[in-house]
Amino acid sequence: MKGVKELKARIKSVTNIQKITRAMEMVASTKLRRLQDRAMATRPFADRIEAMMRRVAAHADPSASPLLQVPDRVEAEALVVVVGDKGLCGAYNANLLKHAVAHIAASREQGVATKLYLIGRKAQMFFAKVKDSDIVWAHPGVVEKVEYQDIRRAMDLLVESFVAGEVQRVHVAYTKMASMALFVPTTQDLLPVAPPDADAEGAGAGVDYILEPSPDAIMERLLPRYLEMQLYAAVLESLASEFAARRMAMKSATDAADEMLGTLGMEYNKARQEGITGELLDIVGGVMVQAG
């Protein structure tokens, strides 16, 4: 059995670690709430753009924009990979990177080369070590502080590459938050654009709109904004998944520390009791020797 001094040191160490994990859990919870507020603030704008896309798609010519054109042959694709900058969030980063690697491998089997656009330091560190990774662009800032303008710049690069014929399709690999405890690595198509189904418009369906300028001109202006919102929503959902995963991981660590402290406390009390008993026996033995 460990000595009293060693057990006391371990209890102090575990207590200090527990304070850190509990603080990190609280920070992750706060950041998650702020991010949810941020996502809710952008939702009305995203909903309006999608509703407008539905209305215009019913009147626009599908051949009016190169962003709507489905290529006859796919030789190269762009894949936007969204992960975090930090760890301590369970398998969040590892699962998404594994999903992205599987996607790249499947594309390679079809003879399609994958050009990488990376958001998150973990993705940059990972793919820098993967042989033959074609990294075209990496977000230079902190993912947690990403702004809509950052997403617009990234989307401009992707659209430019698609229109120039350098890639024939664009995907984004991100983590979808199915629930507060379930995070699903997902790949979503961005280009070519499949406009929202006009029949699913809901309120306003069946109304004959007069569109000025022409539907094709409106579609040309709407498509970039629609794509930006799709990518921005994916980044926000990935961030929400990261914070929720980190909160879960830190809560598990805090709970594990509680259990360990309980076990160490019992061992400490037992060792201390044995020490006191031993000292009493030594005293009694000494008294008996003197009396004899």
TIPASE-996544 format. One record per residue: x, y, z of N, C-alpha, C, CB in turn; residue in one letter. Coordinates in pm, whole numbers, padded with zeros to 5 digits, always signed. Glycine has a CB too. Layout:
residues N
XYZXYZXYZXYZa;...
end
This chain:
residues 292
+00084-00120+00000+00000+00000+00000+00087+00125+00000-00095+00001+00122m;+00043+00226-00077+00119+00350-00086+00120+00420+00050+00059+00443-00194k;+00227+00499+00072+00239+00570+00197+00146+00690+00204+00381+00614+00217g;+00127+00740+00325+00038+00854+00348+00085+00977+00270+00029+00886+00498v;+00214+01001+00269+00270+01118+00202+00245+01111+00051+00420+01129+00230k;+00268+00994-00006+00247+00976-00151+00100+00992-00188+00298+00839-00197e;+00012+00934-00107-00132+00946-00134-00180+01090-00122-00211+00857-00037l;-00126+01162-00025-00163+01302-00007-00123+01385-00129-00098+01358+00120k;-00004+01354-00184+00043+01425-00303-00045+01394-00424+00190+01388-00333a;-00086+01268-00437-00173+01230-00549-00310+01296-00538-00188+01077-00554r;-00363+01301-00417-00494+01367-00396-00486+01514-00436-00539+01353-00248i;-00377+01579-00399-00360+01720-00434-00350+01738-00585-00234+01777-00366k;-00276+01647-00650-00259+01654-00796-00391+01635-00869-00158+01549-00842s;-00468+01533-00829-00597+01506-00892-00695+01621-00868-00657+01374-00840v;-00691+01678-00748-00779+01791-00717-00750+01911-00807-00764+01832-00569t;-00620+01937-00829-00582+02048-00917-00627+02025-01061-00429+02069-00913n;-00610+01900-01107-00653+01866-01244-00805+01879-01256-00609+01722-01281i;-00876+01838-01152-01022+01847-01155-01068+01993-01164-01082+01782-01029q;-00997+02081-01096-01032+02224-01105-01018+02274-01249-00942+02308-01011k;-00913+02227-01317-00890+02269-01456-00999+02215-01547-00751+02221-01505i;-01030+02085-01535-01131+02025-01622-01270+02085-01598-01136+01873-01602t;-01300+02116-01472-01430+02178-01443-01437+02319-01504-01453+02185-01289r;-01326+02392-01497-01323+02526-01556-01336+02518-01708-01192+02599-01518a;-01269+02420-01769-01277+02404-01915-01417+02362-01957-01175+02300-01963m;-01484+02282-01876-01623+02244-01904-01713+02367-01904-01673+02141-01800e;-01693+02455-01807-01774+02576-01798-01747+02669-01916-01747+02649-01665m;-01619+02680-01954-01583+02766-02068-01646+02713-02196-01430+02774-02084v;-01639+02580-02217-01698+02519-02336-01849+02541-02340-01667+02369-02341a;-01914+02531-02224-02059+02554-02218-02094+02698-02256-02112+02523-02077s;-02014+02792-02206-02037+02934-02238-02018+02961-02386-01944+03023-02155t;-01911+02906-02442-01883+02927-02585-01990+02862-02672-01745+02871-02622k;-02041+02748-02629-02146+02680-02704-02273+02765-02707-02177+02542-02644l;-02309+02823-02593-02428+02909-02588-02412+03032-02678-02456+02954-02443r;-02293+03092-02675-02268+03209-02760-02276+03171-02908-02129+03270-02728r;-02222+03055-02942-02224+03011-03082-02366+02982-03128-02137+02887-03100l;-02446+02924-03039-02586+02899-03073-02660+03030-03098-02656+02818-02961q;-02630+03132-03018-02690+03264-03040-02645+03321-03174-02652+03361-02926d;-02519+03300-03206-02463+03348-03333-02530+03279-03452-02311+03324-03338r;-02550+03148-03439-02616+03073-03546-02761+03117-03562-02610+02922-03517a;-02829+03141-03450-02968+03185-03456-02979+03323-03521-03029+03189-03314m;-02878+03407-03499-02881+03541-03557-02867+03537-03709-02769+03626-03498a;-02796+03437-03762-02777+03427-03907-02889+03350-03976-02644+03361-03938t;-02969+03278-03898-03071+03192-03959-03175+03268-04041-03142+03114-03851r;-03227+03384-03993-03325+03456-04076-03271+03491-04215-03370+03582-04006p;-03144+03535-04219-03081+03569-04347-03071+03446-04436-02941+03630-04324f;-03027+03334-04377-03014+03210-04454-03150+03163-04505-02950+03100-04368a;-03252+03173-04420-03386+03129-04461-03440+03215-04575-03482+03135-04342d;-03415+03347-04569-03464+03435-04675-03395+03405-04807-03442+03581-04635r;-03264+03381-04802-03191+03349-04925-03243+03220-04986-03040+03338-04897i;-03264+03120-04900-03314+02991-04950-03453+03007-05010-03315+02886-04837e;-03538+03086-04945-03673+03108-04998-03668+03179-05133-03757+03190-04898a;-03579+03277-05145-03564+03347-05273-03511+03254-05380-03472+03467-05257m;-03418+03166-05342-03364+03069-05438-03474+02979-05492-03253+02984-05373m;-03564+02937-05404-03674+02851-05447-03762+02923-05550-03759+02807-05326r;-03793+03048-05521-03881+03124-05610-03816+03148-05746-03920+03256-05546r;-03689+03190-05742-03620+03224-05866-03589+03098-05947-03491+03301-05837v;-03558+02987-05878-03523+02863-05948-03636+02815-06038-03486+02754-05848a;-03759+02846-06000-03874+02801-06079-03884+02876-06212-04003+02819-06000a;-03816+02992-06223-03827+03074-06344-03695+03088-06419-03878+03211-06307h;-03583+03058-06354-03453+03080-06416-03416+02965-06510-03345+03096-06309a;-03331+02997-06606-03279+02898-06699-03161+02826-06633-03235+02964-06835d;-03166+02693-06619-03057+02620-06552-02921+02640-06618-03089+02473-06549p;-02921+02677-06747-02794+02695-06817-02742+02839-06806-02809+02657-06964s;-02813+02922-06729-02776+03064-06721-02648+03088-06642-02889+03143-06659a;-02615+03001-06549-02497+03020-06464-02407+02898-06471-02538+03049-06318s;-02275+02919-06479-02183+02804-06478-02185+02728-06346-02041+02852-06506p;-02233+02794-06240-02237+02727-06109-02345+02620-06102-02259+02830-05999l;-02437+02622-06199-02545+02523-06203-02515+02407-06296-02674+02590-06245l;-02405+02418-06372-02376+02320-06476-02311+02194-06417-02286+02381-06582q;-02370+02081-06447-02314+01952-06404-02215+01906-06511-02426+01845-06381v;-02088+01887-06477-01988+01849-06578-02011+01708-06630-01847+01861-06519p;-01970+01687-06755-01982+01554-06815-01884+01456-06752-01959+01561-06966d;-01770+01508-06710-01665+01422-06655-01599+01493-06537-01560+01385-06762r;-01572+01418-06431-01507+01474-06312-01365+01420-06302-01588+01440-06182v;-01269+01510-06311-01128+01472-06299-01066+01523-06169-01050+01526-06418e;-01122+01632-06117-01069+01689-05993-01183+01750-05912-00960+01797-06023a;-01164+01750-05782-01264+01807-05691-01194+01890-05585-01350+01695-05626e;-01269+01978-05523-01220+02054-05407-01294+02004-05284-01240+02209-05427a;-01220+01981-05177-01279+01936-05051-01241+02034-04941-01234+01792-05016l;-01339+02099-04883-01317+02187-04768-01329+02102-04642-01420+02308-04766v;-01223+02098-04563-01221+02018-04440-01226+02112-04321-01094+01926-04434v;-01328+02096-04237-01348+02185-04122-01327+02106-03993-01490+02250-04125v;-01222+02139-03919-01200+02081-03786-01160+02194-03691-01088+01968-03790v;-01109+02157-03573-01075+02257-03473-00928+02290-03471-01118+02209-03338g;-00893+02385-03385-00754+02424-03365-00692+02353-03245-00745+02575-03345d;-00777+02302-03155-00728+02245-03030-00780+02103-03011-00770+02332-02911k;-00722+02036-02911-00767+01902-02875-00857+01907-02752-00648+01811-02850g;-00848+01802-02670-00929+01789-02549-01078+01796-02580-00892+01898-02448l;-01117+01735-02692-01259+01733-02730-01297+01594-02777-01287+01838-02842c;-01242+01493-02709-01275+01355-02745-01222+01320-02883-01426+01334-02739g;-01304+01247-02958-01264+01201-03092-01314+01294-03202-01315+01059-03117a;-01353+01416-03165-01411+01510-03263-01321+01530-03385-01439+01645-03196y;-01196+01572-03362-01105+01597-03473-01068+01469-03547-00978+01665-03423n;-01037+01364-03472-00994+01238-03533-01102+01178-03622-00955+01138-03425a;-01226+01182-03577-01335+01124-03656-01356+01198-03787-01465+01124-03574n;-01350+01330-03784-01370+01408-03907-01255+01387-04004-01387+01557-03874l;-01132+01386-03953-01016+01364-04039-01019+01225-04101-00886+01385-03960l;-01060+01127-04023-01075+00991-04076-01181+00988-04187-01114+00892-03963k;-01289+01060-04166-01396+01069-04266-01344+01135-04394-01516+01148-04210h;-01266+01241-04380-01210+01311-04496-01113+01223-04573-01140+01440-04452a;-01029+01150-04502-00934+01059-04567-01007+00951-04645-00840+00995-04462v;-01115+00898-04588-01195+00796-04656-01258+00853-04784-01305+00740-04563a;-01303+00977-04777-01361+01043-04895-01256+01060-05004-01421+01181-04857h;-01136+01104-04965-01027+01123-05061-00990+00990-05126-00904+01185-04992i;-00983+00884-05045-00949+00752-05098-01054+00703-05197-00934+00651-04984a;-01182+00725-05165-01291+00683-05255-01285+00760-05386-01428+00704-05187a;-01254+00889-05379-01242+00970-05501-01123+00925-05585-01228+01119-05465s;-01013+00892-05519-00894+00846-05591-00923+00716-05667-00777+00825-05494r;-01001+00628-05607-01038+00504-05675-01120+00530-05801-01117+00413-05580e;-01192+00642-05803-01271+00680-05920-01190+00762-06020-01395+00758-05877q;-01062+00781-05990-00977+00859-06078-00992+01009-06061-01005+00823-06219g;-01042+01051-05946-01064+01194-05919-00960+01245-05819-01208+01218-05864v;-00887+01349-05858-00789+01411-05768-00860+01508-05674-00678+01484-05849a;-00812+01515-05551-00876+01601-05450-00784+01715-05410-00915+01519-05326t;-00833+01836-05426-00761+01956-05383-00820+02000-05249-00770+02071-05490k;-00733+02024-05152-00779+02048-05015-00782+02197-04980-00690+01975-04918l;-00891+02235-04917-00908+02369-04859-00935+02346-04710-01026+02452-04930y;-00842+02389-04625-00844+02348-04485-00883+02462-04392-00708+02293-04445l;-00975+02432-04302-01015+02527-04197-00993+02457-04064-01166+02573-04214i;-00897+02507-03986-00864+02444-03858-00719+02398-03856-00957+02326-03831g;-00648+02434-03750-00505+02401-03739-00481+02251-03736-00446+02465-03615r;-00574+02175-03677-00558+02030-03670-00557+01968-03809-00670+01968-03585k;-00638+02023-03900-00641+01973-04038-00510+02006-04108-00760+02033-04116a;-00459+02126-04086-00333+02167-04149-00217+02079-04101-00304+02315-04119q;-00212+02054-03971-00105+01970-03915-00116+01827-03967-00111+01972-03762m;-00238+01777-03978-00259+01638-04021-00221+01619-04167-00405+01597-03999f;-00277+01700-04256-00254+01678-04399-00114+01719-04443-00358+01753-04479f;-00046+01801-04363+00093+01834-04394+00182+01710-04385+00145+01943-04299a;+00136+01611-04308+00214+01488-04290+00166+01375-04382+00206+01442-04146k;+00054+01396-04451+00000+01292-04539+00062+01306-04677-00156+01301-04548v;+00118+01198-04725+00187+01198-04854+00091+01232-04967+00253+01062-04880k;+00138+01314-05061+00064+01352-05182-00061+01436-05153+00025+01228-05259d;-00068+01500-05037-00182+01587-05010-00167+01716-05090-00192+01619-04857s;-00270+01752-05165-00268+01873-05247-00342+01984-05173-00333+01847-05388d;-00268+02054-05087-00327+02162-05007-00321+02291-05088-00253+02179-04869i;-00437+02340-05128-00446+02462-05209-00456+02586-05121-00566+02454-05303v;-00530+02574-05011-00556+02691-04926-00581+02644-04784-00678+02773-04979w;-00537+02726-04688-00562+02697-04546-00601+02827-04477-00438+02632-04478a;-00705+02821-04397-00751+02940-04323-00641+02984-04227-00884+02911-04247h;-00594+03108-04238-00481+03152-04156-00515+03186-04012-00418+03270-04219p;-00642+03207-03983-00680+03252-03850-00729+03140-03760-00786+03356-03860g;-00788+03180-03648-00844+03087-03551-00987+03054-03592-00839+03147-03406v;-01019+02926-03596-01152+02883-03640-01261+02944-03553-01163+02730-03639v;-01235+02949-03425-01334+03000-03330-01374+03145-03360-01280+02990-03188e;-01281+03219-03422-01306+03360-03451-01337+03385-03599-01187+03443-03410k;-01370+03279-03672-01398+03295-03815-01520+03385-03835-01422+03157-03881v;-01510+03472-03934-01618+03565-03965-01675+03535-04103-01568+03711-03958e;-01790+03593-04130-01855+03570-04259-01765+03614-04375-01990+03645-04266y;-01690+03722-04356-01601+03770-04461-01492+03668-04493-01537+03903-04421q;-01445+03594-04391-01346+03488-04415-01405+03379-04504-01298+03428-04281d;-01529+03343-04476-01597+03241-04555-01620+03291-04698-01732+03201-04490i;-01652+03419-04712-01673+03475-04846-01545+03465-04928-01718+03623-04837r;-01430+03496-04867-01304+03488-04941-01274+03344-04983-01188+03543-04856r;-01298+03250-04893-01276+03109-04926-01368+03064-05038-01297+03020-04802a;-01495+03106-05032-01592+03066-05134-01558+03128-05268-01733+03106-05092m;-01504+03250-05267-01461+03313-05392-01354+03229-05462-01408+03456-05365d;-01259+03177-05383-01154+03092-05440-01212+02964-05498-01049+03058-05332l;-01307+02905-05428-01369+02781-05474-01449+02803-05602-01459+02722-05365l;-01526+02910-05605-01606+02941-05724-01515+02969-05844-01699+03063-05698v;-01409+03045-05819-01314+03076-05927-01252+02948-05984-01202+03169-05875e;-01215+02856-05896-01157+02729-05940-01258+02645-06018-01104+02650-05820s;-01384+02647-05973-01489+02570-06040-01520+02627-06178-01616+02567-05953f;-01535+02758-06186-01568+02823-06314-01453+02806-06414-01598+02973-06292v;-01329+02810-06364-01213+02794-06452-01194+02651-06499-01088+02841-06381a;-01270+02558-06442-01259+02419-06482-01148+02343-06413-01240+02412-06627g;-01086+02405-06311-00979+02336-06238-01035+02222-06154-00903+02435-06148e;-01156+02240-06103-01228+02133-06033-01368+02125-06091-01232+02157-05877v;-01426+02007-06085-01560+01987-06142-01667+01969-06035-01560+01868-06235q;-01624+01964-05910-01721+01957-05800-01653+02005-05672-01777+01812-05783r;-01734+02053-05579-01683+02105-05452-01767+02047-05339-01686+02261-05449v;-01699+01995-05236-01767+01940-05118-01712+02008-04993-01749+01785-05110h;-01786+01998-04885-01736+02040-04754-01755+01924-04658-01810+02169-04702v;-01647+01889-04587-01652+01783-04485-01653+01851-04348-01530+01684-04498a;-01759+01831-04274-01774+01896-04144-01846+01801-04049-01850+02031-04157y;-01858+01840-03923-01925+01758-03823-02064+01811-03796-01843+01753-03692t;-02162+01728-03822-02302+01766-03800-02341+01727-03657-02397+01696-03904k;-02401+01820-03585-02441+01794-03447-02584+01740-03447-02430+01923-03359m;-02595+01606-03446-02727+01543-03447-02800+01567-03315-02714+01392-03472a;-02723+01573-03206-02778+01605-03074-02663+01659-02989-02845+01479-03006s;-02691+01693-02865-02587+01746-02778-02483+01641-02741-02649+01802-02652m;-02511+01515-02775-02416+01408-02742-02379+01323-02863-02474+01320-02634a;-02428+01358-02982-02402+01279-03102-02352+01370-03214-02530+01202-03148l;-02230+01341-03261-02166+01425-03363-02130+01337-03482-02040+01497-03306f;-02182+01373-03599-02171+01287-03717-02086+01354-03825-02311+01252-03773v;-01970+01298-03861-01892+01351-03973-01974+01342-04102-01758+01275-03989p;-01982+01451-04176-02071+01461-04291-02000+01528-04408-02199+01539-04254t;-02034+01484-04529-01987+01551-04650-02106+01610-04723-01908+01453-04742t;-02101+01738-04752-02211+01808-04820-02162+01862-04954-02267+01923-04731q;-02245+01849-05057-02213+01903-05189-02237+02053-05191-02296+01832-05299d;-02142+02128-05248-02157+02272-05265-02173+02310-05412-02037+02345-05205l;-02084+02257-05496-02087+02284-05639-02076+02154-05718-01973+02381-05679l;-02147+02144-05832-02242+02242-05885-02364+02257-05793-02287+02202-06026p;-02425+02373-05797-02536+02403-05707-02662+02331-05753-02561+02555-05700v;-02728+02267-05657-02861+02212-05681-02958+02305-05609-02874+02061-05630a;-03028+02394-05682-03117+02489-05615-03222+02419-05531-03185+02579-05718p;-03266+02480-05421-03373+02421-05340-03496+02394-05424-03408+02512-05222p;-03569+02289-05390-03688+02250-05464-03794+02359-05455-03744+02116-05410d;-03835+02409-05569-03935+02516-05571-04068+02468-05516-03954+02569-05712a;-04098+02338-05527-04225+02285-05478-04230+02282-05326-04248+02145-05532d;-04113+02296-05261-04108+02288-05114-04110+02425-05049-03983+02213-05070a;-04152+02526-05125-04144+02663-05074-04234+02687-04954-04179+02760-05182e;-04349+02620-04948-04438+02640-04833-04518+02767-04852-04359+02645-04701g;-04504+02859-04757-04578+02985-04765-04537+03060-04891-04552+03072-04639a;-04634+03098-04970-04606+03170-05094-04602+03081-05215-04477+03241-05082g;-04616+02949-05196-04614+02857-05309-04735+02882-05397-04611+02710-05261a;-04715+02877-05526-04824+02896-05620-04847+03041-05658-04950+02840-05564g;-04773+03133-05596-04786+03276-05629-04705+03305-05754-04739+03365-05510v;-04763+03381-05847-04694+03417-05970-04619+03548-05947-04795+03431-06089d;-04485+03537-05929-04404+03654-05899-04360+03725-06027-04282+03615-05815y;-04352+03857-06021-04292+03936-06127-04150+03970-06083-04377+04067-06157i;-04052+03922-06156-03913+03934-06115-03842+04039-06199-03841+03798-06126l;-03782+04138-06134-03703+04241-06199-03573+04257-06122-03780+04376-06206e;-03455+04249-06184-03435+04217-06325-03477+04074-06358-03290+04238-06364p;-03421+04016-06461-03463+03884-06506-03429+03779-06402-03398+03850-06641s;-03502+03665-06403-03470+03556-06309-03325+03510-06319-03562+03438-06333p;-03271+03508-06442-03133+03465-06460-03035+03561-06392-03100+03453-06609d;-03063+03691-06403-02975+03790-06341-02983+03782-06188-03013+03932-06388a;-03104+03761-06138-03120+03747-05992-03049+03622-05942-03270+03741-05954i;-03063+03513-06017-02997+03388-05979-02846+03405-05975-03035+03275-06077m;-02792+03479-06071-02648+03502-06076-02599+03576-05952-02611+03582-06202e;-02681+03667-05900-02644+03740-05778-02668+03657-05652-02723+03870-05770r;-02771+03575-05654-02806+03497-05536-02712+03380-05510-02947+03446-05549l;-02667+03317-05617-02588+03193-05602-02466+03210-05511-02543+03145-05738l;-02382+03313-05530-02267+03328-05439-02308+03343-05293-02184+03448-05480p;-02414+03423-05266-02460+03441-05128-02512+03309-05071-02570+03550-05120r;-02583+03235-05154-02637+03105-05111-02524+03010-05074-02725+03044-05222y;-02420+03005-05157-02305+02917-05130-02231+02960-05004-02209+02918-05250l;-02215+03091-04987-02147+03141-04867-02222+03101-04741-02132+03293-04874e;-02354+03110-04744-02433+03073-04627-02425+02923-04600-02578+03115-04645m;-02419+02842-04706-02407+02698-04689-02275+02663-04618-02414+02626-04825q;-02166+02725-04663-02035+02697-04603-02027+02756-04462-01923+02754-04691l;-02080+02875-04443-02078+02939-04311-02156+02856-04210-02135+03082-04319y;-02271+02805-04252-02352+02720-04163-02276+02593-04125-02486+02684-04229a;-02202+02536-04221-02124+02415-04193-02014+02443-04091-02062+02359-04323a;-01948+02558-04104-01842+02595-04009-01900+02617-03870-01768+02722-04057v;-02013+02688-03861-02075+02712-03731-02119+02582-03665-02195+02806-03746l;-02174+02490-03744-02218+02363-03686-02100+02280-03639-02301+02283-03789e;-01989+02286-03714-01868+02217-03670-01817+02274-03538-01759+02227-03777s;-01818+02407-03527-01774+02470-03403-01864+02431-03286-01773+02622-03418l;-01994+02428-03311-02088+02387-03205-02060+02244-03163-02234+02401-03253a;-02031+02157-03260-01999+02017-03229-01871+02008-03147-01985+01935-03358s;-01772+02091-03183-01645+02090-03110-01664+02132-02965-01544+02182-03177e;-01737+02240-02942-01759+02287-02805-01840+02188-02724-01829+02424-02807f;-01941+02129-02787-02023+02030-02717-01940+01906-02684-02146+01991-02802a;-01854+01864-02778-01768+01748-02755-01667+01777-02644-01694+01708-02884a;-01613+01899-02643-01517+01935-02538-01586+01941-02402-01450+02071-02570r;-01707+01993-02398-01781+01997-02272-01804+01856-02219-01916+02070-02291r;-01842+01764-02309-01863+01624-02268-01734+01562-02217-01918+01543-02384m;-01624+01586-02291-01495+01527-02252-01449+01580-02116-01388+01557-02358a;-01466+01709-02094-01424+01768-01967-01515+01724-01852-01422+01920-01978m;-01643+01706-01881-01734+01657-01777-01697+01514-01739-01881+01663-01826k;-01664+01432-01839-01622+01294-01812-01495+01292-01729-01601+01216-01943s;-01401+01383-01764-01276+01390-01688-01300+01436-01545-01177+01485-01758a;-01391+01532-01527-01424+01580-01393-01489+01470-01310-01517+01702-01400t;-01581+01395-01372-01647+01284-01302-01547+01175-01267-01761+01226-01389d;-01454+01147-01360-01351+01046-01333-01262+01089-01217-01266+01019-01459a;-01233+01219-01211-01152+01271-01101-01226+01256-00968-01116+01419-01125a;-01357+01275-00970-01438+01256-00849-01425+01112-00798-01586+01289-00876d;-01437+01017-00890-01426+00875-00852-01287+00844-00799-01458+00785-00972e;-01185+00899-00867-01048+00873-00824-01022+00933-00686-00949+00930-00926m;-01076+01053-00662-01058+01115-00531-01125+01034-00422-01113+01258-00532l;-01240+00974-00453-01307+00889-00356-01223+00768-00321-01442+00844-00410g;-01165+00705-00425-01080+00587-00402-00954+00625-00325-01042+00521-00535t;-00890+00734-00369-00768+00778-00301-00796+00820-00158-00704+00894-00378l;-00913+00880-00134-00949+00920+00002-00960+00800+00095-01080+00996+00001g;-01021+00692+00044-01033+00571+00126-00896+00510+00153-01123+00467+00057m;-00811+00508+00048-00676+00454+00067-00597+00539+00166-00601+00447-00069e;-00614+00671+00155-00543+00762+00246-00587+00740+00390-00566+00908+00205y;-00717+00730+00413-00768+00709+00549-00721+00576+00605-00921+00715+00550n;-00720+00473+00518-00676+00341+00563-00527+00343+00599-00703+00235+00454k;-00447+00407+00511-00304+00414+00537-00275+00495+00663-00230+00477+00416a;-00350+00603+00680-00332+00688+00799-00371+00611+00925-00416+00817+00787r;-00481+00535+00916-00525+00456+01031-00422+00350+01067-00662+00391+01003q;-00367+00286+00963-00266+00183+00989-00141+00246+01051-00229+00110+00858e;-00108+00367+01005+00009+00435+01061-00012+00468+01208+00038+00563+00983g;-00132+00518+01240-00163+00551+01380-00162+00426+01466-00300+00622+01390i;-00222+00317+01412-00224+00190+01486-00083+00141+01512-00304+00083+01409t;+00003+00152+01410+00142+00109+01426+00214+00190+01532+00215+00119+01295g;+00190+00321+01532+00254+00407+01632+00206+00372+01773+00224+00555+01601e;+00073+00344+01786+00020+00305+01918+00081+00175+01966-00133+00292+01911l;+00095+00079+01874+00156-00050+01912+00301-00030+01956+00150-00149+01794l;+00372+00059+01887+00511+00086+01926+00517+00147+02066+00579+00180+01824d;+00422+00239+02094+00419+00303+02226+00387+00200+02334+00315+00418+02229i;+00283+00118+02306+00245+00015+02403+00360-00082+02425+00119-00061+02356v;+00427-00120+02317+00540-00213+02329+00652-00153+02411+00592-00252+02191g;+00679-00024+02391+00784+00043+02467+00751+00050+02615+00808+00183+02413g;+00622+00078+02646+00579+00085+02785+00595-00051+02852+00433+00133+02795v;+00554-00156+02780+00563-00291+02837+00708-00331+02861+00496-00393+02744m;+00798-00290+02773+00940-00322+02791+00993-00252+02916+01023-00280+02666v;+00956-00126+02934+01002-00052+03051+00944-00110+03180+00964+00096+03038q;+00815-00154+03171+00751-00210+03290+00810-00346+03325+00600-00222+03268a;+00851-00420+03223+00908-00552+03248+01048-00542+03300+00907-00636+03123g;
end
